[in-house]
């Protein structure tokens, strides 16, 4: 079919997509945003919409690395670069693209486009791939300059089913340095720790200090949350436990409450991971994770670094 150079490509959208958008919005559409690849969608749909109302803005979404934005702005062929967003952008100019109906082209990088696709799935139950994420990101940028009477329509052309091992896979996103911590839940990181370090080692208020020392030595942990019933009431730091034991061995028989510090901050398993990174950056050695009303895990700086780096 040679979609890149076949005039039937934009004509199909002139006869179908354009009229559909005009009718469904009852002519109120003011901005149309779509990704650019073969150029059929933006050219045919844009041509129809401008036939109905020449003031409608037609905006193309182009991945950083493609040459289409540069060509629209300069009329020259730029230098293409690789990118991860699939199905859009080009390293040549398709003759099916009619740049005369395109008012402007906005670029979107891999990080913003792919994480937007994941956000749409998580918050809107719209399961799409990277090119749709890119288009949605550009549409939101366009909407920032719109007024209350404007109506922005964005076309989301793909399905997330094709990208389960890529865009919607934490490991792939992390390996490609694209994972946005704000798009990852705290519980995902806690459950991804290995079985040994996933266990929350804890002590109870009133227990002797030697109990805490034994856990620190046996499991090589640096912080132990102190519980009174189901409540977290304090924290024992490895350094303070060892300092007390070395200064006075008899203190090992004393209640550990006497040297415990304030409790670690607690975050919900459904909260975004960047909440944890902010807490760890503000002098907290670790944070506790609460799931279904109970504290079930702990995340340290090392845990977060391992998650970001993608190492086991």
Secondary structure, 3 states (H helix, E strand, C coil): CCCCCCHHHHHHHHHCHHHHHHHHCCCCCCEEEEECCCCHHHHHHHHHHHHHCCCCEEEEEEECCCCHHHHHHHCCCCCCCCCCCCCCCCCCCCCCCCHHHCCEEEEECHHHHHHHHHHHHHHHCCCCCHHHHHHHHHHHHHHCCCCCCCCEEECCCCCHHHHCCCCCCHHHHHHCCCCCHHHCEHHHHHHHCCHHHHCCCEEECCCEHHHHHHHHHHHCCCEEEEEECCEEEEEEEHHHHHHHHHHCHHHHHCEHHHCCECCCCEEECCCEHHHHHHHHHCCCCEEEEEECCEEEEEEEHHHHHHHHHCCC
